[in-house]
Amino acid sequence: MSTNGYRDYFKVLGVERSADADAIKRSFRKLARQYHPDVNPDDATAEAKFKEISEAYEVLSDPEKRRRYEQFGQYWGQMGGGGAGGAPGFDVDFGRYGNFDDFINDLLGRFGGQSGSSGAPGGFGFSGGFPGGFSSGFAGPGGTPGRSATLNLDAEATINLSFSEAFHGCERTLAVNEERVQVRMPAGVKSGSRLRLKGKGNLQPGTGRRGDLYLNLKLQDHPIWKLEGDQLRAELPLSLDELALGGEVRVATPDGEATVQVPAGVALGRSLRLKGKGWPLKEGRGDLLLSLSLKVPDRFSDAERELLEKLRLARSSDPRADWMKAAKL
């Protein structure tokens, strides 16, 4: 970016010459968000404007530079420092920042004398990505030297929940940077759900800045219940006579026991739907699907074997007749 010639930095930032440091900072933040390259991809004009307002902020946020600028105008840079032509020669390497807030906080710290060192003692470690949708090439402490990893104060942790905890909701107490944080997990959370605890991430020493804590939730497997998306499923084992004759069958649900009607002669693999007995959703409870299966005992009693022998002798149809015809080539 060329820095030749005089720029009215107050006009660049849209503030009065009497504006104090806070007003200058507020205006810079607003304009920087408007013209940031992430918001205006492949827009050379916006990028030039972004660098111009950043240059203006660098000068006006520094009391000594601002004093010289107000006193000597375009020659301020020659009166005790700065680049030739009066501007600081500001340049920005956008590639070294993971997102807009990283850049702004780095800039405010660098120009305001508050640039912090790394350091997020204890608690959860840094993640490699940014929850706001930006991406980063660094992974927090221990990452690539020379990158702006110290500015990503967000932390992540994986929380394992039992099926019961996820279904009913629960509370967990976490230790974050020597602080105990109480977290309420709402009923109906699922694997892949993400909770954000604002201002509970890592702390940057010397600045008071603190990131957010992101909790990635993971459900433990359950021997009966299976959650597929929003649908709660289970396999319902039935005896041979229940499949053949049908009738009322006592079953389990996450809320307790219930009774369902099994149709006579129902085919294996079909499902019975119990409305309002499924997973907690935002709009209420989902349905529970019970897939029917045949449960053959490890050992039949003598009476059962006798009845099965009679059934075999009395059988009126060949269960494989259609299958045998279709199997011929």
C-alpha positions as CSV (number, residue, x, y, z in Angstrom):
1,M,0.0,0.0,0.0
2,S,1.4,3.4,-1.0
3,T,1.9,5.8,1.9
4,N,2.9,8.9,-0.1
5,G,0.9,12.0,0.5
6,Y,-1.2,13.3,3.3
7,R,-4.2,11.5,4.7
8,D,-6.7,13.0,7.1
9,Y,-6.8,10.0,9.4
10,F,-9.7,11.5,11.4
11,K,-11.8,11.6,8.2
12,V,-10.6,8.1,7.3
13,L,-12.1,6.8,10.6
14,G,-15.1,9.1,10.4
15,V,-14.4,10.8,13.8
16,E,-14.0,14.4,15.0
17,R,-10.5,15.7,15.8
18,S,-11.6,15.9,19.4
19,A,-12.5,12.2,19.5
20,D,-11.1,10.3,22.5
21,A,-9.4,6.9,22.3
22,D,-12.6,4.9,23.0
23,A,-14.4,6.7,20.1
24,I,-11.5,6.0,17.8
25,K,-11.4,2.4,18.8
26,R,-15.2,2.0,18.3
27,S,-15.1,3.5,14.8
28,F,-12.1,1.4,13.8
29,R,-13.9,-1.8,14.9
30,K,-17.0,-0.9,12.9
31,L,-15.1,0.0,9.7
32,A,-12.7,-2.9,10.0
33,R,-15.6,-5.4,10.2
34,Q,-17.2,-3.7,7.1
35,Y,-14.1,-3.8,4.9
36,H,-12.3,-6.9,6.3
37,P,-11.2,-9.3,3.4
38,D,-13.1,-12.2,5.0
39,V,-16.3,-10.2,4.4
40,N,-15.2,-8.9,1.0
41,P,-13.3,-11.8,-0.7
42,D,-11.3,-10.9,-3.8
43,D,-12.2,-7.2,-3.5
44,A,-9.0,-5.2,-3.9
45,T,-10.8,-1.9,-3.2
46,A,-12.2,-3.2,0.2
47,E,-8.7,-4.5,1.1
48,A,-7.1,-1.1,0.3
49,K,-9.7,0.6,2.4
50,F,-9.2,-1.9,5.2
51,K,-5.4,-1.2,5.2
52,E,-6.1,2.6,5.1
53,I,-8.3,2.5,8.2
54,S,-5.8,0.2,9.9
55,E,-3.0,2.7,9.1
56,A,-5.2,5.5,10.5
57,Y,-5.9,3.6,13.7
58,E,-2.2,2.8,14.2
59,V,-1.4,6.5,14.2
60,L,-4.4,7.9,16.2
61,S,-4.4,5.1,18.8
62,D,-0.8,6.0,19.8
63,P,-0.7,9.2,21.9
64,E,2.7,10.2,20.8
65,K,2.1,9.5,17.1
66,R,-1.2,11.4,17.3
67,R,0.4,14.3,19.0
68,R,3.0,14.6,16.2
69,Y,0.4,14.1,13.5
70,E,-1.9,16.8,14.9
71,Q,1.1,19.2,15.3
72,F,3.0,18.6,12.0
73,G,0.3,17.3,9.6
74,Q,1.8,15.4,6.6
75,Y,5.3,15.8,8.0
76,W,4.5,14.2,11.3
77,G,6.5,11.1,10.5
78,Q,9.7,13.1,10.0
79,M,9.4,14.7,13.4
80,G,10.7,12.1,15.7
81,G,10.1,8.9,13.9
82,G,7.9,7.1,11.4
83,G,8.4,6.5,7.7
84,A,9.1,9.0,5.0
85,G,6.1,10.9,3.8
86,G,4.5,11.0,7.1
87,A,2.7,7.6,7.2
88,P,3.8,4.6,9.2
89,G,4.2,2.3,6.2
90,F,1.4,0.0,7.6
91,D,1.0,-3.4,6.0
92,V,-1.0,-6.4,6.9
93,D,-0.3,-10.1,6.3
94,F,-3.9,-11.4,6.4
95,G,-2.7,-15.0,6.1
96,R,-1.3,-15.1,9.6
97,Y,-4.7,-14.5,11.2
98,G,-7.3,-17.2,11.7
99,N,-10.3,-14.8,11.8
100,F,-11.3,-11.2,12.1
101,D,-11.3,-11.1,15.9
102,D,-7.7,-12.4,16.0
103,F,-6.6,-9.6,13.7
104,I,-8.5,-6.9,15.6
105,N,-7.3,-8.1,19.0
106,D,-3.7,-8.3,17.8
107,L,-3.9,-4.9,16.3
108,L,-5.5,-3.3,19.4
109,G,-2.8,-5.0,21.5
110,R,0.1,-4.1,19.2
111,F,-0.9,-0.5,18.9
112,G,-2.1,-0.1,22.4
113,G,0.9,-1.8,24.1
114,Q,-1.1,-4.8,25.3
115,S,0.2,-7.6,23.1
116,G,0.1,-10.7,25.3
117,S,2.2,-13.7,25.4
118,S,0.9,-17.2,24.9
119,G,-0.2,-19.1,27.7
120,A,-3.4,-20.7,28.7
121,P,-2.6,-22.3,31.9
122,G,-4.3,-25.6,32.8
123,G,-7.8,-26.4,31.8
124,F,-8.7,-27.4,28.3
125,G,-6.3,-27.1,25.3
126,F,-6.8,-25.1,22.2
127,S,-8.5,-26.5,19.1
128,G,-7.3,-26.3,15.6
129,G,-10.3,-24.5,14.2
130,F,-12.5,-21.6,14.9
131,P,-16.2,-22.2,15.9
132,G,-17.3,-19.1,14.0
133,G,-16.6,-20.8,10.6
134,F,-13.1,-19.5,10.0
135,S,-10.2,-21.8,9.6
136,S,-6.7,-21.7,10.9
137,G,-3.4,-23.1,10.1
138,F,-2.3,-23.3,13.7
139,A,-3.2,-25.4,16.7
140,G,-2.7,-23.3,19.8
141,P,0.2,-23.6,22.2
142,G,3.0,-25.7,20.7
143,G,1.9,-24.9,17.2
144,T,4.0,-23.4,14.4
145,P,6.4,-20.7,15.6
146,G,5.7,-17.2,14.3
147,R,2.0,-17.7,13.8
148,S,-0.7,-15.8,15.8
149,A,-1.7,-18.9,17.8
150,T,-1.6,-17.0,21.1
151,L,-4.6,-15.1,20.1
152,N,-6.9,-18.0,19.8
153,L,-8.1,-18.3,23.4
154,D,-11.0,-20.6,22.6
155,A,-10.8,-24.0,24.2
156,E,-12.5,-27.3,23.3
157,A,-13.3,-30.5,25.3
158,T,-15.2,-33.7,24.5
159,I,-17.8,-34.7,27.1
160,N,-18.9,-38.3,27.2
161,L,-22.6,-38.8,28.2
162,S,-24.5,-41.9,29.0
163,F,-27.7,-42.5,27.1
164,S,-29.7,-41.7,30.2
165,E,-27.9,-38.4,30.8
166,A,-28.4,-37.3,27.2
167,F,-32.1,-38.4,27.3
168,H,-33.0,-36.7,30.6
169,G,-30.5,-33.9,30.7
170,C,-27.9,-33.6,33.4
171,E,-25.4,-31.3,35.1
172,R,-21.6,-31.6,35.0
173,T,-19.0,-29.7,36.9
174,L,-15.8,-29.0,34.9
175,A,-12.4,-27.8,35.9
176,V,-11.3,-25.0,33.6
177,N,-8.2,-23.0,34.3
178,E,-8.5,-23.8,38.0
179,E,-12.1,-22.7,38.0
180,R,-15.0,-25.0,38.6
181,V,-17.7,-24.4,36.0
182,Q,-21.2,-25.8,36.3
183,V,-22.7,-26.9,33.0
184,R,-26.3,-27.9,32.3
185,M,-26.8,-30.4,29.5
186,P,-30.4,-30.0,28.1
187,A,-32.5,-33.1,27.6
188,G,-32.2,-34.5,24.1
189,V,-28.6,-33.7,23.2
190,K,-27.0,-36.0,20.7
191,S,-23.6,-37.0,19.6
192,G,-22.1,-34.1,17.6
193,S,-24.0,-31.5,19.6
194,R,-21.8,-28.5,20.6
195,L,-22.3,-26.3,23.6
196,R,-20.7,-22.9,24.0
197,L,-19.7,-21.5,27.3
198,K,-19.0,-17.8,26.7
199,G,-16.0,-16.4,28.5
200,K,-15.0,-19.7,30.0
201,G,-12.1,-20.5,27.7
202,N,-8.4,-19.8,28.1
203,L,-7.1,-16.6,29.7
204,Q,-4.4,-14.4,28.0
205,P,-2.0,-13.2,30.8
206,G,-1.7,-9.5,31.2
207,T,-4.7,-8.5,29.1
208,G,-7.7,-10.1,30.9
209,R,-8.9,-11.4,27.5
210,R,-10.6,-14.8,27.7
211,G,-11.9,-17.0,25.0
212,D,-15.0,-19.3,25.0
213,L,-15.2,-22.9,25.9
214,Y,-16.8,-25.3,23.4
215,L,-18.0,-28.7,24.6
216,N,-18.3,-31.5,22.0
217,L,-20.8,-34.0,23.2
218,K,-20.5,-37.7,22.6
219,L,-23.1,-40.3,23.6
220,Q,-22.1,-43.7,24.8
221,D,-23.7,-46.7,23.2
222,H,-26.7,-48.4,24.8
223,P,-27.4,-52.1,24.6
224,I,-31.1,-51.5,23.6
225,W,-31.7,-48.0,22.4
226,K,-30.2,-46.7,19.1
227,L,-30.5,-43.1,18.1
228,E,-30.4,-42.5,14.3
229,G,-30.7,-38.8,13.6
230,D,-33.8,-37.8,15.6
231,Q,-35.3,-41.3,15.5
232,L,-35.1,-43.6,18.5
233,R,-35.1,-47.3,17.6
234,A,-34.9,-50.6,19.4
235,E,-35.3,-54.3,18.5
236,L,-38.3,-56.0,20.0
237,P,-37.8,-59.8,20.5
238,L,-41.0,-61.9,20.1
239,S,-41.7,-65.6,20.6
240,L,-42.9,-67.8,17.8
241,D,-46.5,-67.9,19.1
242,E,-46.5,-64.1,19.6
243,L,-45.5,-63.6,16.0
244,A,-48.0,-66.2,14.7
245,L,-51.0,-65.4,16.9
246,G,-50.4,-61.7,17.8
247,G,-51.8,-60.1,20.9
248,E,-50.9,-57.7,23.6
249,V,-47.2,-57.6,24.5
250,R,-45.5,-55.8,27.4
251,V,-42.5,-53.7,26.2
252,A,-40.0,-51.3,27.6
253,T,-39.7,-47.6,26.7
254,P,-37.3,-44.9,28.0
255,D,-40.1,-43.8,30.3
256,G,-41.0,-47.2,31.6
257,E,-43.1,-50.1,30.6
258,A,-46.0,-50.0,28.0
259,T,-48.3,-52.4,26.2
260,V,-48.4,-52.8,22.4
261,Q,-50.7,-54.8,20.2
262,V,-48.9,-57.2,17.9
263,P,-50.9,-58.1,14.7
264,A,-51.3,-61.8,14.1
265,G,-49.0,-63.2,11.5
266,V,-46.8,-60.1,11.4
267,A,-43.6,-60.4,9.3
268,L,-40.2,-60.2,10.9
269,G,-38.5,-56.8,10.4
270,R,-41.7,-54.8,10.5
271,S,-41.8,-52.0,13.1
272,L,-44.3,-50.9,15.6
273,R,-44.5,-47.1,16.2
274,L,-45.1,-45.7,19.7
275,K,-46.0,-42.1,19.3
276,G,-44.5,-39.6,21.7
277,K,-42.2,-42.2,23.3
278,G,-39.1,-41.4,21.4
279,W,-36.2,-38.9,21.8
280,P,-36.8,-35.4,23.3
281,L,-36.9,-32.8,20.4
282,K,-37.3,-29.1,20.4
283,E,-40.9,-29.5,19.3
284,G,-41.7,-32.2,21.8
285,R,-41.1,-36.0,22.0
286,G,-40.4,-38.0,18.9
287,D,-41.7,-41.5,18.2
288,L,-40.2,-44.8,19.2
289,L,-39.8,-47.5,16.5
290,L,-39.7,-51.2,17.7
291,S,-38.4,-53.5,15.0
292,L,-39.8,-57.1,15.4
293,S,-37.5,-60.0,15.7
294,L,-37.8,-63.7,16.6
295,K,-36.3,-64.9,19.8
296,V,-35.6,-68.6,19.8
297,P,-34.9,-70.0,23.3
298,D,-31.6,-71.8,23.9
299,R,-33.6,-74.9,24.9
300,F,-37.2,-75.9,24.5
301,S,-39.1,-77.7,27.2
302,D,-40.5,-81.1,26.6
303,A,-44.0,-79.7,26.3
304,E,-42.9,-77.1,23.8
305,R,-41.1,-79.7,21.7
306,E,-44.2,-81.9,21.7
307,L,-46.3,-79.0,20.4
308,L,-43.8,-78.1,17.8
309,E,-43.8,-81.7,16.5
310,K,-47.6,-81.5,16.2
311,L,-47.3,-78.1,14.4
312,R,-44.9,-79.6,11.9
313,L,-47.2,-82.5,11.2
314,A,-50.2,-80.1,10.9
315,R,-48.5,-77.5,8.7
316,S,-50.6,-76.8,5.6
317,S,-48.2,-75.0,3.4
318,D,-44.5,-75.1,2.3
319,P,-42.8,-71.9,3.5
320,R,-40.2,-72.2,0.7
321,A,-42.5,-73.0,-2.3
322,D,-42.4,-69.5,-3.8
323,W,-38.7,-69.2,-3.0
324,M,-37.8,-72.4,-4.8
325,K,-39.7,-71.3,-8.0
326,A,-38.0,-67.9,-8.0
327,A,-34.6,-69.4,-7.4
328,K,-34.6,-71.5,-10.6
329,L,-32.3,-70.1,-13.4
